[in-house]
Amino acid sequence: MDFNSKTILITGSTGGLGKEMVKAFSLEGAKLILSDLNNESLESMKSLYGNSILGTIEADLTKEDGCKTLVETTLSRYGVPDILINNAGIATLGKFCDTPEEKWEGLISLNILAPMRITYPILKKMKDRKSGYIVNISSVAGLIAVPGLASYSTSKFAIKAFGEALYHEYKENGIYVSNLYPFFTDTPILQSEQYGFRDKKVIPEFLLSTPKDVIKDLLNGMKKNELHIYPGMVPQSIDFITRIFPGLMENLSRGQIAQ
């Protein structure tokens, strides 16, 4: 995969990983369509990367109408993108019954329904064209069910399965799919809302990956058309251990959400 002059639609483009994607793909010569919830932050990205940005689209992807607006605007203004990156996502931390219903419903809407709603019409166009690339941002929480992240893990397991299925369904149509599985990364998602704890949970700095390293591995994996992309040794090790010793990682993670 050569990114030069490719058109790339990135959702969640002003978040921690999104910003790094914009920077990295711009340096590769790609032409970017940026989407996020806040137009002011989108315009800020546009001012930073100038000619690399084809346009920006403000859309609330937790809503079906927001997904429809994004797709229709993209197709009418810029045509079918060469690459779709389903990056937008949120998290909450806390036991399932401690988390307000509207919070986990919003999370599911953004983390899995939105990628499916956006991918469906765009993938049809890619199939007709016989080329395309879809990237889904999963997580280590999509490889192992993490206590305290029931809704988040559910969404990341789902996006993993979605990507795997699309890969096998459409590889004969010239369409590539990659799933990315970051570990804890130093982005604003670490400040997500927490429920049911006496004390706020904080991830130690030594466990954190940098967005730059994660996205560097993403681009390297895409250049090789890899279905599963593990940024760093931890995600790959967790996937391996989970496959060989089912239940071990879950047992090790117990107690991490104690009151």
Buried (B, 14 or more C-beta within 10 A) or exposed (E): BEBEEBBBBBBBBBBBBBBBBBBBBBEBEBBBBBBBBEEEBBBEBBEEBEEBBBBBBBBBBBBEEBBBBBBEBBBEEBEBBBBBBBBBBBBBBBBBEBBEEEBBBBBBBBBBBBBBBBBEBBBEBBBEBEEBBBBBBBBBBBBBBBBBBBBBBBBBBBBBBBBBEBBEEBEEBEBBBBBBBBBBBBBEBBEBEBBBBEEEEEEEEEEBBBBEBBBBBBBEBBEEEBBBBBBBEBBBBBBEBBEEEEEEBEEEBEEEBEE
